């Protein structure tokens, strides 16, 4: 039996699960960068991330629901959502090969800003001049991080922008499907379709992991499964406008991972741009809260 759980009003549990998802998202990026720097092709690492996710989801959900866990009412929406997530992961992992994890993470913080813009044509939402102004300020923060005028600029940052846009589309699709499609079907379709699509690409340039790299190669998929199961469940338990600011705790986690794992400290430009992006995102969150409470 396919279980589509209805939306619930359990804000505290939703916020906790979203925070847990952010921890696992940081683990995904850290492990991916580690494996790519160890010499594994980026597409192979993306494949490992989705294969592990799919195996975990398959065991977890089919033991409870059987093959009906795959059942969906919106196969095209599921495929589109899976494509957005896979594309975002590919762009992000390739960017991680060239950029510090603090830079890639900070640029991804502009997610609420992009979602605000995309919500106008895709969700039919009305956005006032204040939120549009906050969006402009947020993109100014992205420019501060990217520094297109300076020597620190790297073309891989455009991959981060692409990853940001695709991730925002993924979260909009998640928002639209929450309460309509089961967590099981969303996880199985997203990870399963990505695994099938990436298999021939990864196999054509396969490099076997060496030594301790095997651990990261095997565990990255579990991080992905835990992250997205937690995030999807969180969106069912609490409103997206409440969950949005939780993502900003990742700036501390990414900085910590950068220092401890890669011996890379965030630059002043990254911190300054990050503060601008976070301030803009928090203002957008505040305006959404005001709007929904009226």
C-alpha positions in Angstrom: 0.0 0.0 0.0 1.4 3.4 -1.0 1.2 5.7 1.9 0.8 9.4 1.1 0.9 11.2 4.5 -1.1 14.4 4.7 0.4 17.7 5.6 0.6 18.3 9.4 1.2 21.3 11.6 4.2 20.1 13.7 6.6 23.0 13.3 9.2 22.0 15.9 9.6 18.5 14.4 9.8 20.0 10.9 12.5 22.5 11.9 14.5 19.8 13.6 14.3 17.5 10.5 15.3 20.4 8.2 18.3 21.2 10.4 19.2 17.5 10.3 18.9 17.6 6.5 21.3 20.6 6.4 23.9 18.6 8.3 23.6 15.7 5.8 23.8 18.2 2.9 27.1 19.4 4.3 28.3 15.8 4.6 27.4 15.2 1.0 29.4 18.2 -0.3 32.4 17.5 2.0 32.5 13.8 0.9 32.1 14.7 -2.7 35.0 17.2 -2.7 37.2 14.7 -0.9 36.5 12.0 -3.5 37.0 14.3 -6.5 40.2 15.6 -5.1 41.3 12.0 -4.6 41.0 11.5 -8.3 37.5 10.1 -8.9 35.6 11.6 -11.8 32.8 14.0 -10.8 30.1 12.1 -12.6 31.2 8.9 -10.9 30.8 10.5 -7.5 27.4 11.8 -8.5 26.5 8.3 -9.6 27.7 6.8 -6.3 25.7 9.5 -4.4 22.4 8.5 -6.2 23.1 4.7 -6.3 23.6 4.7 -2.5 20.5 6.8 -2.1 18.4 4.5 -4.2 19.6 1.3 -2.5 18.8 2.8 0.9 15.4 4.1 -0.2 14.6 0.8 -1.9 15.3 -1.3 1.2 13.7 1.2 3.6 10.4 1.8 1.8 9.7 -1.5 0.0 10.1 -3.5 3.2 7.3 -1.3 4.6 5.1 -0.7 1.5 6.2 -3.3 -1.1 6.4 -2.3 -4.8 3.5 0.1 -4.3 6.1 2.5 -2.9 6.9 3.3 -6.5 3.3 4.3 -7.3 2.8 7.9 -8.3 0.0 10.0 -9.6 2.3 12.4 -11.3 5.1 10.5 -13.2 6.1 13.5 -15.3 6.3 15.8 -12.3 8.4 13.1 -10.5 10.7 12.9 -13.5 11.0 16.7 -13.8 11.8 17.0 -10.1 14.4 14.2 -10.4 16.0 15.9 -13.3 16.3 19.2 -11.4 17.9 17.5 -8.5 20.4 15.5 -10.6 21.4 18.5 -12.6 22.0 20.6 -9.5 24.1 17.8 -8.0 26.2 17.5 -11.2 26.9 21.2 -11.4 27.6 21.5 -7.7 30.0 18.5 -7.6 32.0 19.8 -10.6 32.2 23.2 -9.1 33.5 21.7 -5.8 36.5 20.4 -7.8 37.7 24.0 -8.3 36.1 26.0 -5.5 36.3 26.0 -1.7 33.3 24.4 0.0 32.5 27.7 1.7 32.2 29.5 -1.6 29.9 26.9 -3.2 27.8 26.8 0.0 27.5 30.5 0.3 26.3 30.9 -3.3 23.7 28.2 -2.8 22.3 30.3 0.1 20.7 32.5 -2.6 18.1 29.7 -2.9 15.3 31.6 -1.2 16.0 34.6 -3.4 15.8 32.5 -6.6 12.7 30.7 -5.3 11.0 34.0 -4.7 11.6 35.0 -8.3 10.5 31.6 -9.7 7.4 31.5 -7.5 6.0 34.4 -9.6 5.6 32.5 -12.9 5.5 28.9 -11.5 3.3 29.2 -8.4 1.4 32.4 -9.4 2.5 34.2 -6.2 2.4 38.0 -5.9 5.7 39.6 -4.9 5.8 43.2 -3.8 8.4 45.9 -4.2 10.0 45.1 -0.9 10.7 41.5 -1.7 11.9 42.4 -5.2 14.3 44.9 -3.5 15.5 42.2 -1.2 16.1 39.9 -4.2 18.3 42.6 -5.8 20.3 43.0 -2.6 20.7 39.3 -2.3 22.2 39.1 -5.8 24.5 41.9 -4.9 25.8 39.5 -2.1 26.3 36.8 -4.7 28.4 39.2 -6.8 30.5 40.0 -3.7 31.2 36.3 -3.2 32.0 35.7 -6.9 34.1 38.8 -7.3 33.8 38.9 -11.1 36.1 42.0 -11.1 39.0 40.3 -9.3 41.6 37.5 -9.6 39.6 35.3 -7.2 36.9 34.8 -9.7 36.7 31.3 -11.3 34.4 30.2 -14.2 33.2 27.3 -12.1 31.1 29.8 -10.2 28.7 29.8 -13.1 28.2 26.1 -12.4 27.2 27.1 -8.9 24.7 29.5 -10.3 23.3 26.7 -12.5 23.2 24.4 -9.4 21.4 27.1 -7.4 18.7 27.6 -10.1 18.1 23.9 -10.5 18.0 23.3 -6.8 15.4 26.1 -6.4 13.3 24.4 -9.1 13.6 21.1 -7.2 12.4 22.7 -4.0 9.5 24.3 -5.8 8.5 20.9 -7.2 8.9 19.4 -3.7 6.6 22.1 -2.3 4.0 21.5 -5.0 4.0 17.7 -4.4 4.0 17.7 -0.6 1.0 16.0 0.7 0.1 14.7 -2.7 2.9 12.2 -3.4 4.3 9.9 -0.8 7.8 10.4 0.6 8.6 6.9 -0.7 7.7 7.6 -4.3 9.6 10.9 -4.2 12.8 9.4 -2.9 12.6 6.3 -5.2 11.9 8.2 -8.3 14.4 11.0 -7.7 17.3 8.6 -6.9 16.3 5.8 -9.2 16.0 7.9 -12.4 19.3 9.7 -11.6 21.0 6.3 -11.1 19.8 5.0 -14.5 20.7 8.2 -16.3 24.2 8.4 -14.8 25.2 4.7 -15.1 26.5 4.8 -18.7 28.3 8.1 -18.1 30.0 6.9 -15.0 30.9 3.5 -16.4 32.6 5.0 -19.5 35.3 6.6 -17.3 35.3 4.5 -14.2 38.1 4.8 -11.6 38.2 2.4 -8.6 38.5 4.1 -5.2 41.6 3.4 -3.2 42.0 2.8 0.5 39.9 5.0 2.8 38.2 6.6 -0.2 36.0 3.5 -0.3 34.3 4.6 2.9 33.3 8.0 1.4 32.3 6.3 -1.9 29.9 4.0 -0.1 28.6 6.4 2.5 27.8 9.5 0.3 24.6 7.8 -0.9 23.4 7.3 2.6 24.0 11.0 3.3 21.9 11.8 0.3 19.1 9.5 1.4 19.0 10.8 4.9 19.2 14.5 3.7 16.3 14.3 1.3 14.1 12.0 3.4 14.5 14.5 6.2 13.9 17.6 4.0 10.8 16.1 2.3 9.3 15.1 5.6 10.1 18.5 7.1 8.1 20.2 4.3 5.2 18.0 5.2 5.3 19.0 8.8 6.0 22.7 8.5 5.5 25.5 6.0 8.3 26.2 3.5 8.4 29.9 4.8 9.3 28.6 8.3 11.9 26.1 7.1 13.7 28.4 4.7 16.0 30.2 7.2 17.2 26.8 8.7 19.4 26.3 5.6 21.6 29.2 6.8 23.2 27.1 9.6 25.1 25.4 6.8 27.4 28.4 6.5 28.9 27.5 9.9 29.0 23.8 9.0 30.7 24.4 5.6 33.2 26.7 7.2 34.0 24.1 9.8 34.3 21.4 7.2 36.6 23.6 5.1 38.9 24.3 8.0 39.0 20.8 9.5 39.0 18.7 6.3 40.5 20.9 3.6 42.5 23.4 5.7 40.8 26.2 3.8 39.6 29.3 5.7 36.7 31.4 4.3 37.8 34.8 2.8 36.6 38.2 3.9 34.7 38.5 0.6 32.9 35.2 1.1 31.9 36.2 4.7 30.8 39.6 3.6 28.8 38.4 0.6 27.3 35.6 2.8 26.1 38.1 5.3 24.4 40.1 2.6 22.8 37.0 1.1 21.6 35.8 4.5 20.2 39.2 5.5 18.3 39.4 2.2 17.0 35.8 2.6 15.8 36.5 6.1 14.0 39.6 5.0 12.2 37.7 2.3 11.3 35.1 4.9 10.0 37.9 7.2 7.9 39.4 4.4 6.4 35.9 3.5 5.5 35.4 7.1 3.8 38.8 7.3 1.9 38.2 4.1 0.6 34.8 5.3 -0.4 36.1 8.7 -2.6 38.9 7.2 
